[in-house]
Amino acid sequence: MGMAARSPLGTSLGAGLGLLGDILNEMILRAVPKQRTSHSKKRKRMATKGLKNRHDLVPCSGCGRPKLTAHICLNCYHDIKRKLKDMKRTAEESQQQ
């Protein structure tokens, strides 16, 4: 008995359970779509996945621009960052003199 004599499912399934092996092979072969999904059907399915409205935007108390709740406003953040850099520069210049 060479390797070519064995069934593709192995000796345990192929020898004793021939009918079960045929059913399993059939189910495996049928587990593919019969036709290609058309472009319109794909687009109809994806149409509900569009952008949703944001409900967590509030106006910033400092500048009035919209920002996320519990986050710092980007405009105010850049202003604070610029002021801190200026303060560091003036502190360094005063230490050097």
Secondary structure as GFF3:
##gff-version 3
##sequence-region A 1 97
A	DSSP	three_ten_helix	3	5	.	.	.	ID=ss1
A	DSSP	alpha_helix	11	16	.	.	.	ID=ss2
A	DSSP	alpha_helix	18	29	.	.	.	ID=ss3
A	DSSP	alpha_helix	39	46	.	.	.	ID=ss4
A	DSSP	three_ten_helix	47	49	.	.	.	ID=ss5
A	DSSP	beta_strand	57	59	.	.	.	ID=ss6
A	DSSP	beta_strand	66	68	.	.	.	ID=ss7
A	DSSP	alpha_helix	74	96	.	.	.	ID=ss8
###
